[in-house]
């Protein structure tokens, strides 16, 4: 799956109603503001929410937490972002399809890089 600026800008606009201007940059993902080498967890959560229309109730709190996280090194109250992502993955077994496989693989790669 290819992520690009326009797709991510469209997701932000659809989810939050915030228009995002994109000027000719269409082939690179939007990375976290801390330059962690991965897409922002917020953007990943937006993509998940746009694809998984009826998420499993156990995954919802972790998906919501991911919306407020940027980097895997951030914290969500007392939990690390890495723990939030792990808990999300543990509760995302019913999310299936091409997008699900690609995003889950991306999250697992991010977790491996956090160690």
Phi, psi and omega in degrees: 000132180259126176259140175219169183304316184295317178299317181291322177297319178296319178297317179298316180296315180295320185281316187249352182074019181257115177291138180238124179278136178234125184244083172075000180259098187237006184237004181237142178289156175278117182270166181297153183295338179273007180054047180283356179086010177220163176297150177302137177297330175300312180295323177296317179297322177297317179297317179299311182297327180285335182265322185263092189290329181229075186294151175301136186302329180289337180272339187303311182298327180283326175295317177296320178296320180297331178297335182260006181252145177255298185254159179291344179270357179287172175237149173241099189054243183269354181262144174283156176301323178300318178294319178300315180295318178299315180296321177299309182301323179294336182253008185254023182296333182274353176275117186230166177117178183298313179298316180301313180299316182293316182290318177299319177296318178298315180296321178295322177295318178298317179298319179297323179287343182278346184281000000 
